[in-house]
Amino acid sequence: MNPWLLSIPLAYLLGSIPFGYLLVKIFRHEDIRATGSGNIGATNVARSGAKGLGIATLLLDAGKSFLAVKIALHLAPGNYDLAVITAVAAILGHVFPIWLGFRGGKGVASALGVILALSPATAACTFGIFLVVFLLTRYVSLASMIGSATFPLFGLYFLPQRTPLVIAGLIFIPLLVIVKHHQNIRRLLSGTESRFGKKKGE
């Protein structure tokens, strides 16, 4: 079977598994979409009071996208065009999951997973930027946006192929992540964004 026809739909379906929603539903019998920001991602799950479930959500969201890209690279070794498009499909699945009416997360953990699968060195550098910004500001959203914005720079340096499809995918992924943070950007500009680990009003 054509690896493109198999890898891309599979990546979307893997990406669309809403682990944050499922974990909170199973273990707390709650709908995470009705809590906090309403997002199904790890940060909102952790802020809901379920830090363990938040960590599990982070790992599973990253893992599903990592797996999607690794499957593509297994089916077509060395084909980074397919790998990057599969990465995009996995993140689109997380952001627009078919199971939740196409209303999903912001793609940060999923982006980390695909970056790790594409290039561990790129993932290490991108995560390093995220960590520095987070430790300085305690804003997960700001750290996520700045970290993702550096992904194309590190990716173009470390990835062995720089085809038009690879370049387009490397640019699209952080753009999607940043666009999905539009509400956070407004709150950051107005000074109302919550810092991680602090309750509102602190």
Secondary structure, 3 states (H helix, E strand, C coil): CCHHHHHHHHHHHHHCCCHHHHHHHHHHCCCHHHCCCCCCCHHHHHHCCCHHHHHHHHHHHHHHHHHHHHHHHHHCCCCHHHHHHHHHHHHHHHHCCHHHCCCCCCCHHHHHHHHHHHCHHHHHHHHHHHHHHHHHHCCHHHHHHHHHHHHHHHHHHHCCCCCHHHHHHHHHHHHHHHHCCHHHHHHHHHCCCCCCCCCCCC
